Amino acid sequence: MNYYTLINRGRNPMGPKFFQTIMGQRFIEGTIPAVLNQVKKLNDNLERLNDNLERYFEEESDEQKEEDE
């Protein structure tokens, strides 16, 4: 056995997993929910933009039809 094996017997030689660290807990409990909230807001804004663009092009199309008649 080498020195490293003797001092780390019974322990994980790589240390704690990321989710077990304070930084990992902050990331999982704070950063990820914040990012998900921003993605949700972005999705909501894109849906509103899409609805407005559809309405705009429908109005343009209706105006074109009226001019052609």
Secondary structure, 3 states (H helix, E strand, C coil): CCHHHHHCCCCCCCCCCHHHCHHHHHHHHHHHHHHHHHHHHHHHHHHHHHHHHHHHHHHHHHHHHHHHC
